[in-house]
Amino acid sequence: MVTFFSWAITQPSCPKDLQNYNILLRSLGRRKYFDHMERVLHHMNKEGPKPSLETMLIVMGSYSRAHRVSKAIQYFENLEEFGLPSDTGAFNVFLKSLSERGHVRVATSLLHTFEGKIPFDTTTYTILIGGWSRLGRISETEKIWAAMLSNGFQPDCSTFNYLLEGLGRAGRIDNAIAVFESMGEKGCPPNTSSYNAMICNFISCGALNECVKYYATMSEKHCAPDIVTYTKMIGAFIKVCRVADALEMFDSMLGRGVIPSTGTLTSFIEPLCKFGPPHAALEIYRKAKKVGCKFSVKAYKLLLGRLARFGKCGTVLRVWDDMRTDGHSSDKEVYECVIDGFCNIGQLDNAVLALEEALSLGFCPNKVIYSKLNCKLLDASKVELAYKLYVKIKEARRNELSRKYWFANGWHF
Protein backbone atom coordinates (compact mmCIF):
# COMPACT_ATOMS: atom_id res chain seq x y z
CA MET A 1 0.00 0.00 0.00
CA VAL A 2 2.80 2.41 0.91
CA THR A 3 4.73 1.48 -2.23
CA PHE A 4 1.71 2.17 -4.40
CA PHE A 5 1.05 5.48 -2.64
CA SER A 6 4.69 6.55 -3.06
CA TRP A 7 4.40 5.86 -6.77
CA ALA A 8 0.96 7.47 -7.13
CA ILE A 9 1.92 10.85 -5.64
CA THR A 10 4.70 11.19 -8.24
CA GLN A 11 2.13 11.05 -11.05
CA PRO A 12 0.98 14.40 -12.47
CA SER A 13 -2.72 13.41 -12.28
CA CYS A 14 -2.56 12.62 -8.54
CA PRO A 15 -2.46 15.74 -6.33
CA LYS A 16 0.05 15.62 -3.48
CA ASP A 17 -2.39 17.06 -0.97
CA LEU A 18 -3.10 16.57 2.71
CA GLN A 19 -6.32 14.61 2.20
CA ASN A 20 -4.54 11.79 0.36
CA TYR A 21 -1.94 11.53 3.11
CA ASN A 22 -4.67 11.43 5.76
CA ILE A 23 -6.34 8.54 3.94
CA LEU A 24 -3.06 6.62 3.90
CA LEU A 25 -2.35 7.30 7.58
CA ARG A 26 -5.85 6.21 8.57
CA SER A 27 -5.50 2.97 6.60
CA LEU A 28 -2.12 2.20 8.14
CA GLY A 29 -3.36 3.01 11.64
CA ARG A 30 -6.39 0.74 11.34
CA ARG A 31 -4.12 -2.15 10.36
CA LYS A 32 -1.65 -1.30 13.16
CA TYR A 33 1.25 -0.68 10.78
CA PHE A 34 2.63 1.93 13.12
CA ASP A 35 6.21 1.92 11.77
CA HIS A 36 4.98 2.79 8.30
CA MET A 37 2.57 5.36 9.74
CA GLU A 38 5.31 7.15 11.67
CA ARG A 39 7.61 7.10 8.65
CA VAL A 40 4.94 8.76 6.48
CA LEU A 41 4.16 11.32 9.21
CA HIS A 42 7.80 12.39 9.64
CA HIS A 43 8.19 12.53 5.85
CA MET A 44 5.21 14.92 5.75
CA ASN A 45 6.72 17.07 8.50
CA LYS A 46 10.00 17.42 6.60
CA GLU A 47 8.91 17.65 2.96
CA GLY A 48 5.20 18.52 3.11
CA PRO A 49 2.35 18.78 3.07
CA LYS A 50 2.52 19.81 6.71
CA PRO A 51 0.35 17.71 9.08
CA SER A 52 -2.83 19.36 10.30
CA LEU A 53 -4.65 18.82 13.59
CA GLU A 54 -6.85 16.27 11.80
CA THR A 55 -3.72 14.40 10.71
CA MET A 56 -2.39 14.24 14.25
CA LEU A 57 -5.78 13.11 15.57
CA ILE A 58 -5.73 10.23 13.08
CA VAL A 59 -2.33 9.17 14.40
CA MET A 60 -3.27 9.60 18.07
CA GLY A 61 -6.63 7.89 17.52
CA SER A 62 -4.89 4.91 15.90
CA TYR A 63 -2.68 4.45 18.95
CA SER A 64 -5.66 4.88 21.29
CA ARG A 65 -7.65 2.26 19.40
CA ALA A 66 -4.72 -0.14 19.75
CA HIS A 67 -4.57 0.59 23.54
CA ARG A 68 -1.18 2.27 23.17
CA VAL A 69 -2.41 5.34 24.99
CA SER A 70 1.02 6.46 26.25
CA LYS A 71 2.17 6.80 22.63
CA ALA A 72 -0.91 8.89 21.77
CA ILE A 73 -0.22 11.19 24.75
CA GLN A 74 3.39 11.52 23.65
CA TYR A 75 2.28 12.78 20.22
CA PHE A 76 -0.11 15.25 21.85
CA GLU A 77 2.69 16.64 24.05
CA ASN A 78 4.87 17.04 20.94
CA LEU A 79 2.30 18.82 18.76
CA GLU A 80 4.52 21.91 18.59
CA GLU A 81 7.18 19.87 16.77
CA PHE A 82 4.66 19.59 13.93
CA GLY A 83 3.84 23.30 14.02
CA LEU A 84 0.54 22.86 15.86
CA PRO A 85 -0.47 24.56 19.13
CA SER A 86 -1.45 22.56 22.22
CA ASP A 87 -4.44 24.79 22.89
CA THR A 88 -7.90 24.22 24.34
CA GLY A 89 -9.43 23.11 21.04
CA ALA A 90 -6.75 20.48 20.40
CA PHE A 91 -6.94 19.26 23.99
CA ASN A 92 -10.73 18.89 23.83
CA VAL A 93 -10.60 16.93 20.60
CA PHE A 94 -7.92 14.64 22.03
CA LEU A 95 -9.99 14.05 25.18
CA LYS A 96 -13.01 13.23 23.03
CA SER A 97 -10.97 10.74 21.01
CA LEU A 98 -9.83 9.00 24.21
CA SER A 99 -13.31 8.99 25.78
CA GLU A 100 -15.00 7.54 22.71
CA ARG A 101 -12.52 4.65 22.74
CA GLY A 102 -13.15 3.83 26.39
CA HIS A 103 -10.04 5.49 27.85
CA VAL A 104 -12.01 7.83 30.10
CA ARG A 105 -9.81 7.22 33.13
CA VAL A 106 -6.75 8.31 31.14
CA ALA A 107 -8.62 11.36 29.87
CA THR A 108 -9.52 12.31 33.44
CA SER A 109 -5.89 11.91 34.48
CA LEU A 110 -4.84 14.22 31.65
CA LEU A 111 -7.30 16.83 32.94
CA HIS A 112 -5.41 16.95 36.23
CA THR A 113 -2.01 16.78 34.50
CA PHE A 114 -2.62 19.74 32.21
CA GLU A 115 -4.56 21.84 34.72
CA GLY A 116 -2.94 25.29 34.73
CA LYS A 117 -0.96 24.53 31.55
CA ILE A 118 -3.90 24.59 29.12
CA PRO A 119 -7.02 26.69 29.73
CA PHE A 120 -10.16 24.56 30.07
CA ASP A 121 -13.74 25.40 29.13
CA THR A 122 -17.21 23.89 29.59
CA THR A 123 -16.64 21.54 26.63
CA THR A 124 -13.60 20.03 28.36
CA TYR A 125 -15.65 18.93 31.36
CA THR A 126 -18.65 17.97 29.21
CA ILE A 127 -16.52 15.49 27.24
CA LEU A 128 -15.41 13.74 30.42
CA ILE A 129 -18.93 13.74 31.86
CA GLY A 130 -20.12 12.14 28.62
CA GLY A 131 -17.38 9.51 28.76
CA TRP A 132 -18.17 8.44 32.33
CA SER A 133 -21.91 8.57 31.65
CA ARG A 134 -21.58 6.13 28.76
CA LEU A 135 -19.98 3.69 31.20
CA GLY A 136 -22.69 4.28 33.82
CA ARG A 137 -20.09 5.43 36.38
CA ILE A 138 -22.23 8.11 37.94
CA SER A 139 -19.91 8.64 40.94
CA GLU A 140 -17.09 9.67 38.59
CA THR A 141 -19.53 11.82 36.61
CA GLU A 142 -20.52 13.69 39.77
CA LYS A 143 -16.85 14.32 40.63
CA ILE A 144 -16.21 15.94 37.23
CA TRP A 145 -19.47 17.90 37.62
CA ALA A 146 -18.34 19.25 41.00
CA ALA A 147 -14.89 20.15 39.61
CA MET A 148 -16.51 22.04 36.73
CA LEU A 149 -18.69 24.09 39.05
CA SER A 150 -15.83 24.80 41.47
CA ASN A 151 -13.74 26.17 38.60
CA GLY A 152 -16.51 28.59 37.64
CA PHE A 153 -17.90 26.83 34.55
CA GLN A 154 -21.66 26.43 34.08
CA PRO A 155 -23.10 23.31 32.45
CA ASP A 156 -24.84 23.65 29.11
CA CYS A 157 -27.57 21.49 27.56
CA SER A 158 -25.05 18.88 26.34
CA THR A 159 -23.64 18.53 29.85
CA PHE A 160 -27.12 18.00 31.32
CA ASN A 161 -27.97 15.49 28.58
CA TYR A 162 -24.90 13.40 29.35
CA LEU A 163 -25.79 13.50 33.03
CA LEU A 164 -29.31 12.26 32.23
CA GLU A 165 -27.86 9.36 30.23
CA GLY A 166 -25.48 8.45 33.04
CA LEU A 167 -28.21 8.50 35.67
CA GLY A 168 -30.36 6.27 33.47
CA ARG A 169 -27.55 3.75 32.93
CA ALA A 170 -26.95 3.68 36.68
CA GLY A 171 -30.65 2.93 37.25
CA ARG A 172 -31.31 6.20 39.06
CA ILE A 173 -34.41 7.15 37.08
CA ASP A 174 -35.90 9.33 39.84
CA ASN A 175 -32.72 11.42 39.96
CA ALA A 176 -32.81 11.74 36.18
CA ILE A 177 -36.38 13.04 36.35
CA ALA A 178 -35.38 15.59 39.00
CA VAL A 179 -32.44 16.81 36.90
CA PHE A 180 -34.63 16.99 33.78
CA GLU A 181 -37.27 19.08 35.54
CA SER A 182 -34.66 21.47 36.97
CA MET A 183 -32.96 22.20 33.63
CA GLY A 184 -35.24 25.12 32.78
CA GLU A 185 -34.57 26.80 36.13
CA LYS A 186 -30.82 26.58 35.50
CA GLY A 187 -31.00 28.33 32.14
CA CYS A 188 -30.90 25.21 29.96
CA PRO A 189 -34.44 24.27 28.90
CA PRO A 190 -34.65 20.64 27.70
CA ASN A 191 -34.02 20.13 24.00
CA THR A 192 -34.67 17.15 21.73
CA SER A 193 -31.57 15.33 22.98
CA SER A 194 -32.77 15.77 26.58
CA TYR A 195 -36.10 14.17 25.77
CA ASN A 196 -34.32 11.39 23.86
CA ALA A 197 -32.17 10.67 26.92
CA MET A 198 -35.26 10.38 29.13
CA ILE A 199 -37.06 8.20 26.59
CA CYS A 200 -34.03 5.87 26.48
CA ASN A 201 -33.99 5.76 30.28
CA PHE A 202 -37.64 4.68 30.46
CA ILE A 203 -37.16 2.15 27.66
CA SER A 204 -34.33 0.56 29.66
CA CYS A 205 -36.66 0.01 32.62
CA GLY A 206 -39.62 -1.08 30.45
CA ALA A 207 -41.86 1.93 31.16
CA LEU A 208 -43.05 2.53 27.60
CA ASN A 209 -46.14 4.47 28.68
CA GLU A 210 -43.80 7.05 30.26
CA CYS A 211 -41.97 7.23 26.94
CA VAL A 212 -45.23 8.07 25.21
CA LYS A 213 -45.89 10.85 27.77
CA TYR A 214 -42.48 12.43 27.16
CA TYR A 215 -42.98 12.09 23.40
CA ALA A 216 -46.30 13.96 23.70
CA THR A 217 -44.67 16.63 25.86
CA MET A 218 -42.03 17.22 23.19
CA SER A 219 -44.65 18.50 20.76
CA GLU A 220 -46.19 20.74 23.42
CA LYS A 221 -42.77 22.25 24.20
CA HIS A 222 -42.01 22.73 20.48
CA CYS A 223 -39.15 20.22 20.55
CA ALA A 224 -39.37 18.34 17.27
CA PRO A 225 -38.72 14.58 17.57
CA ASP A 226 -35.81 13.43 15.44
CA ILE A 227 -34.71 10.12 13.94
CA VAL A 228 -33.24 9.00 17.30
CA THR A 229 -36.60 9.55 19.04
CA TYR A 230 -38.52 7.48 16.53
CA THR A 231 -35.89 4.76 16.17
CA LYS A 232 -35.78 4.15 19.92
CA MET A 233 -39.55 4.18 20.40
CA ILE A 234 -40.45 2.08 17.37
CA GLY A 235 -37.73 -0.44 18.26
CA ALA A 236 -39.03 -0.63 21.84
CA PHE A 237 -42.63 -1.15 20.70
CA ILE A 238 -41.61 -3.91 18.32
CA LYS A 239 -39.54 -5.63 21.00
CA VAL A 240 -42.55 -5.98 23.31
CA CYS A 241 -44.85 -6.93 20.37
CA ARG A 242 -46.85 -3.68 20.45
CA VAL A 243 -46.90 -3.73 16.68
CA ALA A 244 -49.91 -1.42 16.23
CA ASP A 245 -48.19 1.29 18.30
CA ALA A 246 -44.99 0.81 16.29
CA LEU A 247 -46.87 1.27 13.00
CA GLU A 248 -48.64 4.36 14.33
CA MET A 249 -45.28 5.83 15.41
CA PHE A 250 -43.83 4.98 11.99
CA ASP A 251 -46.68 6.88 10.30
CA SER A 252 -46.02 9.84 12.59
CA MET A 253 -42.33 9.78 11.68
CA LEU A 254 -42.99 9.84 7.94
CA GLY A 255 -45.70 12.49 8.45
CA ARG A 256 -43.15 14.80 10.08
CA GLY A 257 -40.77 14.33 7.17
CA VAL A 258 -38.25 12.27 9.14
CA ILE A 259 -36.87 9.76 6.63
CA PRO A 260 -35.26 6.64 8.10
CA SER A 261 -31.94 5.35 6.79
CA THR A 262 -31.43 1.94 5.19
CA GLY A 263 -29.97 0.53 8.40
CA THR A 264 -32.86 1.86 10.49
CA LEU A 265 -35.43 0.22 8.22
CA THR A 266 -33.55 -3.08 8.45
CA SER A 267 -33.59 -2.83 12.25
CA PHE A 268 -37.41 -2.46 12.12
CA ILE A 269 -38.04 -5.25 9.63
CA GLU A 270 -35.70 -7.84 11.16
CA PRO A 271 -37.62 -8.43 14.43
CA LEU A 272 -40.98 -8.20 12.64
CA CYS A 273 -39.92 -11.08 10.38
CA LYS A 274 -39.19 -13.33 13.35
CA PHE A 275 -42.72 -13.75 14.67
CA GLY A 276 -46.23 -13.86 13.25
CA PRO A 277 -47.42 -13.06 9.72
CA PRO A 278 -45.43 -10.58 7.60
CA HIS A 279 -48.23 -7.97 7.58
CA ALA A 280 -46.47 -5.38 9.77
CA ALA A 281 -43.12 -5.73 8.00
CA LEU A 282 -44.88 -5.39 4.66
CA GLU A 283 -46.70 -2.25 5.86
CA ILE A 284 -43.40 -0.62 6.82
CA TYR A 285 -41.93 -1.68 3.48
CA ARG A 286 -44.77 -0.22 1.43
CA LYS A 287 -44.95 3.06 3.34
CA ALA A 288 -41.20 3.56 3.22
CA LYS A 289 -41.18 2.81 -0.51
CA LYS A 290 -43.76 5.55 -1.12
CA VAL A 291 -41.45 8.20 0.33
CA GLY A 292 -38.46 6.93 -1.64
CA CYS A 293 -36.57 4.99 1.02
CA LYS A 294 -33.92 2.48 -0.01
CA PHE A 295 -33.71 -1.02 1.45
CA SER A 296 -30.67 -3.18 2.04
CA VAL A 297 -30.17 -6.66 0.62
CA LYS A 298 -30.60 -8.04 4.14
CA ALA A 299 -34.02 -6.37 4.50
CA TYR A 300 -35.14 -7.77 1.15
CA LYS A 301 -34.03 -11.29 2.09
CA LEU A 302 -35.84 -11.11 5.42
CA LEU A 303 -39.04 -10.01 3.69
CA LEU A 304 -38.77 -12.61 0.94
CA GLY A 305 -38.14 -15.38 3.45
CA ARG A 306 -41.09 -14.44 5.64
CA LEU A 307 -43.47 -13.96 2.71
CA ALA A 308 -42.42 -17.29 1.22
CA ARG A 309 -43.04 -19.09 4.52
CA PHE A 310 -46.64 -17.84 4.55
CA GLY A 311 -47.17 -18.64 0.86
CA LYS A 312 -47.49 -15.01 -0.30
CA CYS A 313 -45.93 -15.84 -3.62
CA GLY A 314 -47.41 -12.93 -5.59
CA THR A 315 -46.01 -10.48 -3.07
CA VAL A 316 -42.69 -12.35 -3.13
CA LEU A 317 -42.41 -11.74 -6.87
CA ARG A 318 -43.27 -8.03 -6.52
CA VAL A 319 -40.71 -7.55 -3.74
CA TRP A 320 -38.15 -9.52 -5.75
CA ASP A 321 -38.80 -7.27 -8.74
CA ASP A 322 -38.35 -4.17 -6.52
CA MET A 323 -35.09 -5.62 -5.26
CA ARG A 324 -33.70 -5.98 -8.78
CA THR A 325 -34.98 -2.52 -9.70
CA ASP A 326 -33.00 -1.10 -6.76
CA GLY A 327 -29.85 -2.62 -8.24
CA HIS A 328 -29.45 -5.57 -5.87
CA SER A 329 -28.45 -8.84 -7.51
CA SER A 330 -30.11 -12.11 -6.53
CA ASP A 331 -28.08 -14.81 -4.83
CA LYS A 332 -28.63 -18.36 -3.60
CA GLU A 333 -30.72 -17.30 -0.58
CA VAL A 334 -33.09 -15.22 -2.72
CA TYR A 335 -33.75 -18.09 -5.13
CA GLU A 336 -34.34 -20.45 -2.20
CA CYS A 337 -36.99 -18.06 -0.85
CA VAL A 338 -38.72 -17.86 -4.24
CA ILE A 339 -38.65 -21.64 -4.76
CA ASP A 340 -39.95 -22.19 -1.23
CA GLY A 341 -42.78 -19.73 -1.83
CA PHE A 342 -43.90 -21.47 -5.03
CA CYS A 343 -43.80 -24.84 -3.26
CA ASN A 344 -45.96 -23.56 -0.41
CA ILE A 345 -48.78 -22.55 -2.75
CA GLY A 346 -48.43 -25.55 -5.07
CA GLN A 347 -47.06 -23.74 -8.15
CA LEU A 348 -44.58 -26.52 -8.87
CA ASP A 349 -43.88 -25.61 -12.50
CA ASN A 350 -42.87 -22.09 -11.49
CA ALA A 351 -40.75 -23.53 -8.68
CA VAL A 352 -38.93 -25.72 -11.20
CA LEU A 353 -38.37 -22.74 -13.51
CA ALA A 354 -36.94 -20.70 -10.63
CA LEU A 355 -34.65 -23.57 -9.65
CA GLU A 356 -33.42 -24.02 -13.23
CA GLU A 357 -32.72 -20.28 -13.45
CA ALA A 358 -30.72 -20.49 -10.21
CA LEU A 359 -28.72 -23.44 -11.56
CA SER A 360 -27.97 -21.57 -14.79
CA LEU A 361 -26.47 -18.75 -12.69
CA GLY A 362 -24.33 -21.14 -10.67
CA PHE A 363 -26.50 -21.24 -7.52
CA CYS A 364 -27.31 -24.69 -6.19
CA PRO A 365 -30.15 -24.56 -3.62
CA ASN A 366 -29.68 -26.40 -0.35
CA LYS A 367 -30.86 -29.96 0.22
CA VAL A 368 -33.90 -28.95 2.27
CA ILE A 369 -35.38 -26.79 -0.52
CA TYR A 370 -34.62 -29.36 -3.23
CA SER A 371 -36.06 -32.22 -1.15
CA LYS A 372 -39.23 -30.23 -0.52
CA LEU A 373 -39.70 -29.56 -4.24
CA ASN A 374 -38.81 -33.15 -5.18
CA CYS A 375 -41.35 -34.61 -2.73
CA LYS A 376 -44.09 -32.34 -4.00
CA LEU A 377 -43.32 -33.29 -7.60
CA LEU A 378 -43.51 -36.98 -6.74
CA ASP A 379 -46.77 -36.45 -4.82
CA ALA A 380 -48.16 -34.73 -7.93
CA SER A 381 -47.11 -37.75 -10.08
CA LYS A 382 -44.59 -35.63 -12.01
CA VAL A 383 -41.97 -38.34 -11.88
CA GLU A 384 -40.30 -37.52 -15.20
CA LEU A 385 -39.91 -33.86 -14.29
CA ALA A 386 -38.54 -34.86 -10.88
CA TYR A 387 -35.97 -37.14 -12.53
CA LYS A 388 -34.80 -34.46 -14.98
CA LEU A 389 -34.43 -32.05 -12.08
CA TYR A 390 -32.48 -34.69 -10.13
CA VAL A 391 -29.97 -35.04 -12.97
CA LYS A 392 -29.46 -31.27 -13.14
CA ILE A 393 -29.05 -30.97 -9.36
CA LYS A 394 -26.56 -33.85 -9.34
CA GLU A 395 -24.45 -32.17 -12.02
CA ALA A 396 -24.65 -28.79 -10.25
CA ARG A 397 -23.53 -30.27 -6.91
CA ARG A 398 -20.63 -32.07 -8.58
CA ASN A 399 -19.52 -28.78 -10.13
CA GLU A 400 -19.93 -26.99 -6.80
CA LEU A 401 -17.76 -29.56 -5.00
CA SER A 402 -15.16 -29.24 -7.73
CA ARG A 403 -15.05 -25.45 -7.36
CA LYS A 404 -14.67 -25.75 -3.59
CA TYR A 405 -11.78 -28.19 -4.09
CA TRP A 406 -10.11 -25.86 -6.61
CA PHE A 407 -10.46 -22.82 -4.38
CA ALA A 408 -9.18 -24.76 -1.34
CA ASN A 409 -6.01 -25.55 -3.32
CA GLY A 410 -5.64 -22.02 -4.69
CA TRP A 411 -6.78 -22.87 -8.21
CA HIS A 412 -9.04 -20.18 -9.68
CA PHE A 413 -10.65 -20.64 -13.08
N, C-alpha and C positions, 0 to 999 in steps of 0.2 A: 504493500500500500504506500509506504514512504517512498519507495523507488519510483513508483508510477507518479506520485505527486511531484517529486523532484524533477521528473522529466516534463510533466504537464505544465508547470509554471514557467518553463523555458520556452514554451510555444507562444507565438504571437497572439493566437486567438484566445488564450487563457489568461485572464487578468491576474496579476500578482497582488491581490488585495487581501484585506484582513479577514473577510468573511470566509474565503477558501481555507485560510490557515486555521480559523476557528473550527471549521468542519473537520479538518484533519486531526486537530488536537482532541476534539470531542470523541472521535472514533478511536483514537489510540487510548484515551483515558478509559473508555468503556471496556476495552479489551485488556486493560491493565498493562499496556506496553509503556511503562513509565519512563524507561531509558530513552526510547524513541521520542516520547512526548517532551521530555526535558531538552533533548538535543534540538528539536524543532523550535522550542520556546527560546532557547538561548541564541539560536540562529536568527530568529526574528528580532531579538533585542539588539543584535549587532548589526545586521544588514537590512532590517526592515521587512515588512511593515511593522512598526512599533506595536507591541501588545497593548490592548485596551483593558479596561476594567472587566469587560465581558470575557476577554481571553483569560485573564488571571482567575476569574471565577470558574471557568471551565476546568482549569488545572486544579484549583483547590477543591472543587466539587468532585473531581475524579478521585483525588486522594481520600476525601471524606467518605465517598461511597465504598472505597476499598478498606475502610477502617484504619487508614494511615493518617490519623487526624493531626499528629505532631508535624508531619510534613506539610499539611495544608496550612497550619498555623505559621510554620516557618516561612512559607511563601507570602502570607499576609504581612508578616513583620518586615519582609524585604521588598514590599511594593515599590518603595522609592528607588530601588535599583533598576526598576523597569520604567521609571519616570512617572509613577502614579502616586497620588497622595493617600496617606492612611487617614482619611477623614471620616466624618460621621456616616456619610452615605456608603462608603466602601465597607465600613465596619458593620453597618446594619445588614447589608446584602450578604456579607460573610456569615453573620450570625444566623440569618434566615436559611442559608445553605446548610449549615450544621444542624439546625433544628429540624428541618424537613427530612434529614437523613437519620434522625434519631439520636444525634449527639447533643442533646439539650444540656446535659450536665457539663460538658466541655464548654458549650456556649456560655453558660452561667459563670463558669470559672474565668472565662475571658472577660466577662463584664467586670469582675472584681480586679482582674489583672490590669486592664486598661483604664480603670477609673482614675480620672485626673489627667490622663495622657491624651485621651480622645473625648471631646464633648459628646454627651449622650443627649437623646431626645425621647419623646413619647414613643416613637416607633421602635427604638431600641428595646425598651421594656415590653412593649406589646409583642414583639417577636418571641421573646422568652416566655411570656405568659401563654402565648399560643402553643409553643413547643411543649411546655409542661401540661397544658390542658389536653392536648392530643393524647398524652400518656395517662390522663386521669389522675395525675399527681397534684391534687388540689392543695396540699400543704406547701409544696414548692411554689405553686402559683401564687398563693397568698403571701409568701415571703417576697417574691418579686414585686407584687402589688404594693406591699408596705414600703419597699425600698424606693419605688417610683414616687409614691406620695411624699416620702420623707425628703426626697431630692427636689421637690417642688414641681413635679410634672403631673398634669391632670389626665386621667384616662379619656380616650375618645371612644367612639362607637365600636371600633374594631377591638379595642381592649375589652370592653364590656362583653362583646360577642364571644371572644375566646374564653372569658371567665364563665359565661353561661354554658359553653360546651364542656368545660372542665368539670363544673358542678354536676352536669348531667351524667358524664362518664363516671364520676365518683358516686353516683346514686343519690346525690343531695338535691332532689327535685324541688323541695320546699325552699331551700336557699336560692336556687335558680329563679324561682318565681318571685322571691323577694327582691333579688337584684334586678330582674326584668322590670318590675313595677316601680323601682326607684330610679331608673335610668332618666326619665323625663325630668325629675327633680334635680338631677345632677348635670343638666344641660346637654344630655345626649339622648334625645327621644329615640325609642326603638325603630330600627329600619328593617328592611326585608331580611337581612342576614340575622338580625336578632330574633325575629319570628321563626326563621328556619331553624335556629339553634334550639328554641323551645319546642318546636314541632318534633325535632329529632330526639329531644330528651323524653317527650311523652311516648314516642314510638318505641323507644328502648324499654320503657316500663309497661308497654301494652295498653296505654290509655289513649286509644284512638279517638274517642269522643272529645277529649280535651284538645287533640290536634285539630279537630273540626272547628272547635270554638275559637282557637287562635287563628285559624285560617279565615273564619268569618270576621274576626276583629281586624285583620289586615286590611280588608276592603273598607271597613269603617274608618280606619286611620289613614287611608289613602296610601298604604304601602302595597304596591303591586306585587303579587306572587310571581316568582320567577321559575325557571326550569328546575332548580333544586327543590323548591317547595312542592311542585307537582310530582317530581320523580320520587321523592321520599314518601309522600302520602299515597300515591297510586301503588307503589311497591308494597307499602304496609297493608293496604286494603287487600291486595291480591294474596299476600302471605297468609292472611287470616280468612281467606275465601269470601271476603265481602266484595264479590265481583261487580254487583250492581253499583256500589259506591265508587269502585275504581273506574267503571265506564262513565259515570256521571262526572267524576273529577277529570277524566280524559277529555270529555266534551268541553268542560269549562276551560281547560288548558288551551285547546285549539280555538275556542271562542275568544280568548284573550290575545290570540296571535302568538302564543308561545309554541314554537315548533320544536318537537323533540329530535334529538340526533339519532343516527342509525343505531348506536350502541344502546341508547335509552329505550328505543322501541324493542330491541332484542331482549332487554332485561324485563320488559312487560310481557312479551309473548312467551318467553321460555317457561315461566311457572304456569301460565295459563294452558300450556300444551302438555302439562304433566297430570292433570286431573280433569275429569268430566269431558263433555262434548266440546268441540272447538269453536262454539258460537262466540264466546267473548274474545278469543284471539282473532277470530275473523272480523269481528266488529272493529277492533282496534286497527287491523290491517286495512280495512276498507276506508275508514275515516281518515287514517293517516295518508293513504294514497290520494284521497281527494285534495289534500292540501299540499301535495307534491313531495311527501317524505320519501326517502330512499331506505330500502331494507337491505340488510346484510344477507350473505349466503346462508349463514347459520339460521337466521329468522325464517327464511324461505324453507329450509329443510325441516325445521320444527313444524311449520304449518303444514307442509306436504305430508309429513309423517302422521300428524294427528288427523288430518282430513282423510287420508287413506285408511287409517284404522277404523274410522266410522263410515267408510264406504261412500264418502262424498266425492265421487270420481269426477263429476262435472266441474266442481269447484277446484279440484286438484289440477285439472287441465288448464283452467283459467289462471290459477296462481303460477303454474309452471310457465305459461306463456308470458305472464308479467315478469317472471324471473329472467327469462331470456331477453325480453325487451329491455330490461334494466342493464343488460350486458353481462350477466352472470352465466357462466357455462355450466352445463349439467355434468354431474359425475355419477359414480356408481350408486351412492346413497339416494340420489334423486330418482334414478331409474328404478331402484328397488321400491321406493315409495309409490311410484306410478303403477308398477306391476302389481304391488300389493293391493292398491286401490281397485284396479280392474278385477282382481281375483275376488275381492270382497263383495262386489256387486254382480259377479257372474259373467262379466264381459271377457271371456277367455280368449277370443280371437284378438281383441285389442291388447290383452296382456301379452300374448305371443308376439305381436308386432312390436310392442315396446321392448320386450326382451331381445328380439332379433336386432333392433336398432342399437341397443346397448352393446350387444356382442360385436356389431360392426364397428363400434367406436373403441373397442378394446376393453369394455367393462364387463366383467363376469359376475353376475349377481351371486349372493351368498347361497349356501345350501338350503337354508330355511325357506327363502323366497322361491327357489326353483322347485323344491319338494312340494310346496303348497300348490304351485301352478300345475305341476305334474300330476298330483293326486286329483285335482279338479278336472283335468283333461281326461284322466282315466275314468273318473266317475261319470263324465259326460259321454263316455264311449268314443272319445277321439283318440284312439290308440295310435293310429298312423301319425297324427300330428305330434303326439307325445314322443313317439320314437324319433321322428326327425329332429325334434327339439333336443332330445337326449344326445344325439350324435353331435349336434352343434355345441352343446354345453361341454361334452367330453373333449372336443377339439379345443375349445376356448380354455378349459382348465389346464390342458396339457401345455398350451402356449404360455399361460400365466405362470405355471411352475417353471417352465424353461426360462422365462424372463427373470424370475426371482433368482434362479441359479446363476444366470449370466451376471446379474447385478451384484450378487454376493461375491462373485469372483472378479469383479471389476471389469466385466466385458459389457460394453454399451454399444448397441446396434441401432 
